[in-house]
Amino acid sequence: MATKIRLQRRGHKNYAFYSIVIADVRAPRDGKFIEKIGTYNPNTDPATIDLKFERALYWVQVGAQPTDTVRNILSREGVYMMKHLLGGVKKGAFGEAEAQAKFEAWKNDKVSGLEKLKAQKAEEKKAAQKIRLEAESKINEEKAKALAEKKAAILAEEAAKAAEEAKAAAEAAAAAAAAEGEAAADAPAEAPAQEEKAAE
């Protein structure tokens, strides 16, 4: 019976979550399987993989064929590296302890690389956030400047209007005073004429 190591879809709409299963090649994707050896969640960053390493190694050694995605997952988890090292042990190139030491060194190197990548991503995120904040502060400064200019223009307009009103009031007061002066000047001229009439 030809077996495959493949993904079986789980989860819900817009949130795919996969089981890594050993299945007959003739079985449907989400149908009957022989054994479940792990899970794969691509929704996290980085993707979360929970794998039964020993069982995955066993099935790879007995000839189960993985799909492309599962091959990448197994390679990332070190299943193929361990298979390669065990092949070297069988050929007598080195001992099992040395193979285990090489695998541990590879795993530690991979972990340190992942941590470095995480740190780099965090720095990039921080730098992007800083740039965004600077851009926002610049925009806020420009808005504040425009608002201050608008307020200054409104105040200047109001001051000009008040000055015009004061000038108009002063002109009206001057005109009223002039009219009163003319009335006062006309009143004494009329009085002697009235006196002359009274004398006659």
GROMACS elastic network, one bead per residue, 0.5 to 0.9 nm:
[ bonds ]
;  ai    aj funct       b0    kb
    1    24     6  0.70062   500
    1    25     6  0.83709   500
    2    23     6  0.86380   500
    2    24     6  0.60773   500
    2    25     6  0.61006   500
    2    26     6  0.85717   500
    2    63     6  0.87110   500
    2    64     6  0.73200   500
    2    65     6  0.83502   500
    3    22     6  0.66152   500
    3    23     6  0.55720   500
    3    25     6  0.56407   500
    3    26     6  0.88832   500
    3    34     6  0.89023   500
    3    59     6  0.89932   500
    3    63     6  0.79183   500
    3    64     6  0.50962   500
    3    65     6  0.65320   500
    3    66     6  0.87657   500
    4    21     6  0.81034   500
    4    22     6  0.56851   500
    4    23     6  0.54057   500
    4    24     6  0.61450   500
    4    25     6  0.58450   500
    4    63     6  0.88272   500
    4    64     6  0.51807   500
    4    66     6  0.55219   500
    4    67     6  0.73469   500
    5    20     6  0.69119   500
    5    21     6  0.56759   500
    5    23     6  0.64929   500
    5    24     6  0.88934   500
    5    56     6  0.87245   500
    5    59     6  0.81896   500
    5    60     6  0.85366   500
    5    64     6  0.62702   500
    5    65     6  0.58793   500
    5    67     6  0.64663   500
    5    70     6  0.68781   500
    5    71     6  0.85260   500
    6    19     6  0.82374   500
    6    20     6  0.57311   500
    6    21     6  0.55865   500
    6    22     6  0.65673   500
    6    23     6  0.73581   500
    6    29     6  0.82358   500
    6    65     6  0.85301   500
    6    66     6  0.59324   500
    6    67     6  0.56267   500
    6    68     6  0.87352   500
    6    69     6  0.80144   500
    6    70     6  0.60412   500
    6    71     6  0.89468   500
    7    18     6  0.57415   500
    7    19     6  0.55729   500
    7    21     6  0.62094   500
    7    22     6  0.88460   500
    7    29     6  0.76546   500
    7    30     6  0.84960   500
    7    39     6  0.84830   500
    7    40     6  0.81679   500
    7    67     6  0.81037   500
    7    69     6  0.81493   500
    7    70     6  0.70503   500
    8    17     6  0.84430   500
    8    18     6  0.53250   500
    8    19     6  0.50356   500
    8    20     6  0.63523   500
    8    21     6  0.67700   500
    8    29     6  0.59506   500
    8    30     6  0.52464   500
    8    31     6  0.81858   500
    9    16     6  0.65864   500
    9    17     6  0.60218   500
    9    19     6  0.65433   500
    9    29     6  0.77686   500
    9    30     6  0.63623   500
   10    15     6  0.86475   500
   10    16     6  0.61121   500
   10    18     6  0.52515   500
   10    19     6  0.69894   500
   10    30     6  0.83902   500
   11    14     6  0.85476   500
   11    15     6  0.58749   500
   11    16     6  0.50849   500
   11    18     6  0.74865   500
   12    15     6  0.53249   500
   12    16     6  0.61946   500
   12    17     6  0.78686   500
   13    16     6  0.69629   500
   15    42     6  0.89679   500
   15    43     6  0.71168   500
   16    41     6  0.74838   500
   16    42     6  0.76006   500
   16    43     6  0.75364   500
   17    39     6  0.77969   500
   17    40     6  0.64547   500
   17    41     6  0.51327   500
   17    42     6  0.71024   500
   17    43     6  0.78103   500
   18    38     6  0.87429   500
   18    39     6  0.57338   500
   18    40     6  0.50995   500
   18    41     6  0.62804   500
   18    42     6  0.84070   500
   19    36     6  0.69144   500
   19    37     6  0.78138   500
   19    38     6  0.59270   500
   19    40     6  0.61431   500
   19    41     6  0.86894   500
   20    35     6  0.87890   500
   20    36     6  0.59827   500
   20    37     6  0.57041   500
   20    39     6  0.53479   500
   20    40     6  0.68929   500
   20    51     6  0.80890   500
   20    70     6  0.76274   500
   21    33     6  0.65209   500
   21    34     6  0.73194   500
   21    35     6  0.57035   500
   21    37     6  0.57223   500
   21    38     6  0.71341   500
   21    39     6  0.85861   500
   22    33     6  0.59589   500
   22    34     6  0.54139   500
   22    35     6  0.51723   500
   22    36     6  0.63141   500
   22    37     6  0.73948   500
   22    59     6  0.80621   500
   22    64     6  0.78213   500
   22    66     6  0.88954   500
   23    26     6  0.82610   500
   23    27     6  0.67023   500
   23    28     6  0.89102   500
   23    29     6  0.87424   500
   23    31     6  0.87410   500
   23    32     6  0.70824   500
   23    34     6  0.52971   500
   23    35     6  0.72386   500
   23    36     6  0.89178   500
   24    27     6  0.53829   500
   24    28     6  0.87027   500
   24    32     6  0.82187   500
   24    33     6  0.68452   500
   24    34     6  0.74659   500
   25    28     6  0.80652   500
   27    30     6  0.82282   500
   27    31     6  0.61186   500
   27    32     6  0.62516   500
   27    33     6  0.74611   500
   28    32     6  0.72819   500
   29    32     6  0.83366   500
   30    33     6  0.84420   500
   33    36     6  0.75111   500
   36    39     6  0.83252   500
   36    52     6  0.88511   500
   37    50     6  0.85638   500
   37    51     6  0.60342   500
   37    52     6  0.53010   500
   37    53     6  0.80342   500
   37    55     6  0.65166   500
   37    56     6  0.64397   500
   38    49     6  0.74355   500
   38    50     6  0.52712   500
   38    52     6  0.58544   500
   38    53     6  0.87297   500
   38    56     6  0.86402   500
   39    48     6  0.80796   500
   39    49     6  0.58594   500
   39    50     6  0.51613   500
   39    51     6  0.64532   500
   40    47     6  0.72487   500
   40    48     6  0.59027   500
   40    50     6  0.65545   500
   40    51     6  0.83250   500
   40    73     6  0.85258   500
   41    44     6  0.66426   500
   41    47     6  0.56552   500
   41    48     6  0.50152   500
   41    49     6  0.64199   500
   41    50     6  0.87467   500
   42    45     6  0.75457   500
   42    46     6  0.76081   500
   42    48     6  0.65309   500
   42    49     6  0.84981   500
   43    46     6  0.82733   500
   43    47     6  0.64134   500
   43    48     6  0.80358   500
   44    48     6  0.63594   500
   45    48     6  0.77460   500
   46   118     6  0.88804   500
   49    73     6  0.78872   500
   49    77     6  0.84477   500
   50    53     6  0.89998   500
   51    54     6  0.88280   500
   51    55     6  0.86404   500
   51    56     6  0.75414   500
   51    74     6  0.86569   500
   51    77     6  0.80989   500
   52    55     6  0.56090   500
   52    56     6  0.61647   500
   52    57     6  0.86762   500
   53    56     6  0.51525   500
   53    57     6  0.60957   500
   53    58     6  0.85964   500
   53    74     6  0.88171   500
   53    77     6  0.80640   500
   53    78     6  0.86194   500
   53    79     6  0.69333   500
   54    57     6  0.51108   500
   54    58     6  0.61424   500
   54    59     6  0.87685   500
   54    79     6  0.85424   500
   55    59     6  0.62536   500
   55    60     6  0.86001   500
   56    59     6  0.53065   500
   56    60     6  0.62114   500
   56    61     6  0.86106   500
   56    74     6  0.78461   500
   56    79     6  0.70414   500
   57    60     6  0.51648   500
   57    61     6  0.61118   500
   57    62     6  0.87211   500
   57    74     6  0.88231   500
   57    79     6  0.56595   500
   57    80     6  0.77271   500
   57    82     6  0.77330   500
   57    83     6  0.69265   500
   58    61     6  0.51320   500
   58    62     6  0.62960   500
   58    63     6  0.88409   500
   59    62     6  0.51639   500
   59    63     6  0.64096   500
   59    64     6  0.55247   500
   59    65     6  0.86447   500
   60    63     6  0.52988   500
   60    64     6  0.53332   500
   60    65     6  0.71821   500
   60    66     6  0.81096   500
   60    79     6  0.81160   500
   60    80     6  0.81046   500
   60    83     6  0.79843   500
   61    64     6  0.75445   500
   61    83     6  0.71157   500
   65    71     6  0.86042   500
   66    69     6  0.78884   500
   66    70     6  0.56016   500
   66    71     6  0.54513   500
   66    74     6  0.87408   500
   67    70     6  0.52340   500
   67    71     6  0.59756   500
   67    72     6  0.86775   500
   68    71     6  0.50516   500
   68    72     6  0.63582   500
   68    73     6  0.87607   500
   69    72     6  0.51880   500
   69    73     6  0.63390   500
   69    74     6  0.87539   500
   70    74     6  0.60543   500
   70    75     6  0.83734   500
   71    74     6  0.51595   500
   71    75     6  0.59767   500
   71    76     6  0.84640   500
   71    80     6  0.86947   500
   72    75     6  0.50672   500
   72    76     6  0.60440   500
   72    77     6  0.86010   500
   73    76     6  0.51074   500
   73    77     6  0.62141   500
   73    78     6  0.87028   500
   73    79     6  0.89260   500
   74    77     6  0.50649   500
   74    78     6  0.62011   500
   74    79     6  0.53009   500
   74    80     6  0.66562   500
   75    78     6  0.51305   500
   75    79     6  0.58206   500
   75    80     6  0.54298   500
   75    81     6  0.70993   500
   76    79     6  0.77847   500
   76    80     6  0.85991   500
   76   110     6  0.88977   500
   77    80     6  0.82880   500
   77    81     6  0.87099   500
   77   107     6  0.85607   500
   78    82     6  0.61703   500
   78    83     6  0.85987   500
   78   103     6  0.80637   500
   78   106     6  0.84861   500
   78   107     6  0.74978   500
   79    82     6  0.52340   500
   79    83     6  0.62375   500
   79    84     6  0.87010   500
   80    84     6  0.61034   500
   80    85     6  0.85942   500
   81    84     6  0.51295   500
   81    85     6  0.62801   500
   81    86     6  0.86835   500
   81   103     6  0.73130   500
   81   106     6  0.86878   500
   82    85     6  0.50220   500
   82    86     6  0.60591   500
   82    87     6  0.84615   500
   82    99     6  0.80385   500
   82   100     6  0.82941   500
   82   103     6  0.66638   500
   83    86     6  0.51377   500
   83    87     6  0.61473   500
   83    88     6  0.87493   500
   84    87     6  0.50684   500
   84    88     6  0.64874   500
   84    89     6  0.88831   500
   85    88     6  0.50120   500
   85    89     6  0.63694   500
   85    90     6  0.88125   500
   85    94     6  0.87815   500
   85    96     6  0.84868   500
   85    99     6  0.56524   500
   85   100     6  0.81863   500
   85   102     6  0.81999   500
   85   103     6  0.77947   500
   86    90     6  0.62573   500
   86    91     6  0.86519   500
   86    96     6  0.74847   500
   86    99     6  0.70718   500
   87    90     6  0.51321   500
   87    91     6  0.63485   500
   87    92     6  0.86885   500
   87    93     6  0.89132   500
   88    91     6  0.51159   500
   88    92     6  0.62003   500
   88    93     6  0.52970   500
   88    94     6  0.64990   500
   88    95     6  0.83872   500
   88    99     6  0.80691   500
   89    92     6  0.50000   500
   89    93     6  0.59044   500
   89    94     6  0.54452   500
   89    95     6  0.56326   500
   89    96     6  0.60210   500
   89    98     6  0.89217   500
   89    99     6  0.71657   500
   90    93     6  0.77657   500
   90    94     6  0.86506   500
   90    95     6  0.88437   500
   91    94     6  0.81539   500
   92    95     6  0.69847   500
   94    97     6  0.83979   500
   94    98     6  0.63746   500
   94    99     6  0.69196   500
   95    98     6  0.52887   500
   95    99     6  0.62796   500
   95   100     6  0.87522   500
   96   100     6  0.61568   500
   96   101     6  0.85916   500
   97   100     6  0.50712   500
   97   101     6  0.61718   500
   97   102     6  0.86422   500
   98   102     6  0.61309   500
   98   103     6  0.85397   500
   99   102     6  0.51108   500
   99   103     6  0.61747   500
   99   104     6  0.86504   500
  100   103     6  0.50259   500
  100   104     6  0.61464   500
  100   105     6  0.85877   500
  101   104     6  0.50996   500
  101   105     6  0.61496   500
  101   106     6  0.86081   500
  102   105     6  0.50688   500
  102   106     6  0.61617   500
  102   107     6  0.85820   500
  103   106     6  0.50441   500
  103   107     6  0.60854   500
  103   108     6  0.85916   500
  104   108     6  0.60602   500
  104   109     6  0.84693   500
  105   108     6  0.51868   500
  105   109     6  0.61191   500
  105   110     6  0.85769   500
  106   109     6  0.51136   500
  106   110     6  0.61487   500
  106   111     6  0.86638   500
  107   110     6  0.50077   500
  107   111     6  0.61322   500
  107   112     6  0.86101   500
  108   111     6  0.50311   500
  108   112     6  0.61008   500
  108   113     6  0.84628   500
  109   112     6  0.51974   500
  109   113     6  0.61182   500
  109   114     6  0.86588   500
  110   113     6  0.50188   500
  110   114     6  0.61889   500
  110   115     6  0.86580   500
  111   114     6  0.50702   500
  111   115     6  0.61866   500
  111   116     6  0.85720   500
  112   115     6  0.50491   500
  112   116     6  0.60999   500
  112   117     6  0.85504   500
  113   116     6  0.50635   500
  113   117     6  0.61476   500
  113   118     6  0.86229   500
  114   118     6  0.61295   500
  114   119     6  0.85928   500
  115   119     6  0.61298   500
  115   120     6  0.85242   500
  116   119     6  0.50586   500
  116   120     6  0.61078   500
  116   121     6  0.85853   500
  117   120     6  0.50138   500
  117   121     6  0.61291   500
  117   122     6  0.85694   500
  118   121     6  0.50708   500
  118   122     6  0.61352   500
  118   123     6  0.86353   500
  119   122     6  0.50328   500
  119   123     6  0.61896   500
  119   124     6  0.86076   500
  120   123     6  0.50885   500
  120   124     6  0.61448   500
  120   125     6  0.85515   500
  121   124     6  0.50298   500
  121   125     6  0.60714   500
  121   126     6  0.85300   500
  122   125     6  0.50458   500
  122   126     6  0.61144   500
  122   127     6  0.85919   500
  123   127     6  0.60603   500
  123   128     6  0.84980   500
  124   127     6  0.50599   500
  124   128     6  0.60578   500
  124   129     6  0.85040   500
  125   128     6  0.50906   500
  125   129     6  0.61022   500
  125   130     6  0.85858   500
  126   129     6  0.50624   500
  126   130     6  0.61496   500
  126   131     6  0.86670   500
  127   130     6  0.50215   500
  127   131     6  0.62055   500
  127   132     6  0.85743   500
  128   131     6  0.51093   500
  128   132     6  0.61229   500
  128   133     6  0.85973   500
  129   132     6  0.50027   500
  129   133     6  0.60995   500
  129   134     6  0.85751   500
  130   133     6  0.50845   500
  130   134     6  0.61418   500
  130   135     6  0.85805   500
  131   134     6  0.50931   500
  131   135     6  0.61448   500
  131   136     6  0.85806   500
  132   135     6  0.50842   500
  132   136     6  0.61201   500
  132   137     6  0.85989   500
  133   137     6  0.60672   500
  133   138     6  0.85082   500
  134   137     6  0.50958   500
  134   138     6  0.61172   500
  134   139     6  0.86095   500
  135   138     6  0.50792   500
  135   139     6  0.62115   500
  135   140     6  0.86135   500
  136   139     6  0.50664   500
  136   140     6  0.61037   500
  136   141     6  0.85737   500
  137   141     6  0.60789   500
  137   142     6  0.85956   500
  138   141     6  0.50592   500
  138   142     6  0.62373   500
  138   143     6  0.86063   500
  139   142     6  0.50880   500
  139   143     6  0.61404   500
  139   144     6  0.85678   500
  140   144     6  0.60320   500
  140   145     6  0.84846   500
  141   144     6  0.50218   500
  141   145     6  0.60439   500
  141   146     6  0.85468   500
  142   145     6  0.50309   500
  142   146     6  0.61109   500
  142   147     6  0.85089   500
  143   146     6  0.50863   500
  143   147     6  0.60523   500
  143   148     6  0.85274   500
  144   147     6  0.50085   500
  144   148     6  0.60461   500
  144   149     6  0.85568   500
  145   148     6  0.50631   500
  145   149     6  0.61634   500
  145   150     6  0.85730   500
  146   149     6  0.50876   500
  146   150     6  0.61306   500
  146   151     6  0.86045   500
  147   151     6  0.60993   500
  147   152     6  0.85129   500
  148   151     6  0.50467   500
  148   152     6  0.60475   500
  148   153     6  0.85424   500
  149   152     6  0.50182   500
  149   153     6  0.61180   500
  149   154     6  0.86032   500
  150   153     6  0.50808   500
  150   154     6  0.61924   500
  150   155     6  0.86270   500
  151   154     6  0.50458   500
  151   155     6  0.61104   500
  151   156     6  0.85082   500
  152   155     6  0.50746   500
  152   156     6  0.60273   500
  152   157     6  0.84867   500
  153   156     6  0.50476   500
  153   157     6  0.60614   500
  153   158     6  0.85482   500
  154   157     6  0.50404   500
  154   158     6  0.61185   500
  154   159     6  0.85592   500
  155   158     6  0.50054   500
  155   159     6  0.60339   500
  155   160     6  0.85126   500
  156   159     6  0.50155   500
  156   160     6  0.60773   500
  156   161     6  0.85053   500
  157   160     6  0.50897   500
  157   161     6  0.61025   500
  157   162     6  0.85710   500
  158   161     6  0.50015   500
  158   162     6  0.60852   500
  158   163     6  0.85133   500
  159   162     6  0.50298   500
  159   163     6  0.60577   500
  159   164     6  0.85472   500
  160   164     6  0.61216   500
  160   165     6  0.85698   500
  161   164     6  0.50467   500
  161   165     6  0.61435   500
  161   166     6  0.85649   500
  162   166     6  0.60571   500
  162   167     6  0.84928   500
  163   166     6  0.50119   500
  163   167     6  0.60441   500
  163   168     6  0.84991   500
  164   167     6  0.50097   500
  164   168     6  0.60521   500
  164   169     6  0.84851   500
  165   168     6  0.50401   500
  165   169     6  0.60572   500
  165   170     6  0.85000   500
  166   170     6  0.60272   500
  166   171     6  0.84998   500
  167   171     6  0.60581   500
  167   172     6  0.84839   500
  168   171     6  0.50233   500
  168   172     6  0.60628   500
  168   173     6  0.85045   500
  169   173     6  0.60377   500
  169   174     6  0.84813   500
  170   174     6  0.60298   500
  170   175     6  0.84681   500
  171   175     6  0.60290   500
  171   176     6  0.84833   500
  172   175     6  0.50067   500
  172   176     6  0.60587   500
  172   177     6  0.85002   500
  173   176     6  0.50043   500
  173   177     6  0.60594   500
  173   178     6  0.84959   500
  174   177     6  0.50015   500
  174   178     6  0.60448   500
  174   179     6  0.85115   500
  175   178     6  0.50106   500
  175   179     6  0.60982   500
  175   180     6  0.85971   500
  176   179     6  0.50208   500
  176   180     6  0.61875   500
  176   181     6  0.85611   500
  177   180     6  0.50573   500
  177   181     6  0.61171   500
  177   182     6  0.86395   500
  178   182     6  0.61995   500
  178   183     6  0.86083   500
  179   182     6  0.51256   500
  179   183     6  0.62081   500
  179   184     6  0.86138   500
  180   183     6  0.50192   500
  180   184     6  0.61101   500
  180   185     6  0.85557   500
  181   184     6  0.50509   500
  181   185     6  0.61238   500
  181   186     6  0.86452   500
  182   185     6  0.50015   500
  182   186     6  0.61821   500
  182   187     6  0.87063   500
  183   186     6  0.51517   500
  183   187     6  0.62642   500
  184   187     6  0.52778   500
  184   188     6  0.72828   500
  185   188     6  0.63382   500
  185   189     6  0.72739   500
  186   189     6  0.55183   500
  186   190     6  0.65906   500
  187   190     6  0.53879   500
  187   191     6  0.65077   500
  188   191     6  0.51017   500
  188   192     6  0.70026   500
  189   192     6  0.61576   500
  189   193     6  0.70924   500
  190   193     6  0.53588   500
  190   194     6  0.64425   500
  190   195     6  0.89307   500
  191   194     6  0.51145   500
  191   195     6  0.63005   500
  191   196     6  0.88040   500
  192   196     6  0.61602   500
  192   197     6  0.86048   500
  193   196     6  0.51643   500
  193   197     6  0.63785   500
  193   198     6  0.87297   500
  194   197     6  0.51382   500
  194   198     6  0.62835   500
  194   199     6  0.87909   500
  195   198     6  0.50046   500
  195   199     6  0.62246   500
  195   200     6  0.88127   500
  196   199     6  0.51044   500
  196   200     6  0.64423   500
  197   200     6  0.53787   500
